[in-house]
Amino acid sequence: MEEDPDAYRILKLRAEILELGSAIRQLRREALDDAAAQLLIARKRARLEHLVKACSSDAP
């Protein structure tokens, strides 16, 4: 059985976004700057949205 590389990328991005969300919450609890993490999560969310749209437009 061959795995879909796009499905893998989507799952990986979702996992990374969850990790970043956790890191942002921890930074906020410790009253530290979370701007870099916020930017990174926004970029990953945009990439995820683009990938999901591309996959759904490729579907028959």
C-alpha positions in Angstrom: 0.0 0.0 0.0 1.4 3.3 -1.1 1.0 6.3 1.3 -0.2 9.7 0.0 2.7 12.2 0.5 0.2 15.1 0.7 -1.8 13.4 3.5 1.5 12.9 5.4 2.4 16.6 5.0 -1.0 17.6 6.2 -0.7 15.4 9.3 2.8 16.6 9.9 1.8 20.3 9.7 -1.1 19.8 12.0 1.2 18.2 14.6 3.7 21.0 14.3 0.9 23.6 14.7 -0.2 21.8 17.9 3.3 21.8 19.2 3.7 25.5 18.5 0.4 26.3 20.2 1.7 24.5 23.3 4.9 26.4 23.1 3.1 29.7 22.8 0.9 28.9 25.8 4.0 28.1 27.8 5.8 31.3 26.8 2.7 33.3 27.8 2.5 31.6 31.2 6.1 32.6 31.8 5.5 36.1 30.5 8.0 35.7 27.7 7.9 37.1 24.1 6.0 34.8 21.8 6.1 36.9 18.6 8.5 34.5 16.7 6.3 31.5 17.6 3.2 33.4 16.6 4.7 34.2 13.2 5.8 30.6 12.7 2.4 29.2 13.6 0.7 31.7 11.2 3.0 30.6 8.4 2.4 26.9 9.1 -1.4 27.5 9.2 -1.2 29.2 5.8 0.8 26.4 4.4 -1.6 23.9 5.8 -4.6 25.7 4.3 -2.9 25.9 0.9 -2.0 22.2 1.0 -5.6 21.2 2.0 -7.1 23.4 -0.8 -4.6 21.9 -3.3 -5.5 18.4 -2.3 -9.2 19.0 -2.4 -9.0 20.5 -5.9 -7.0 17.5 -7.1 -9.6 15.0 -5.8 -11.9 13.5 -8.5 
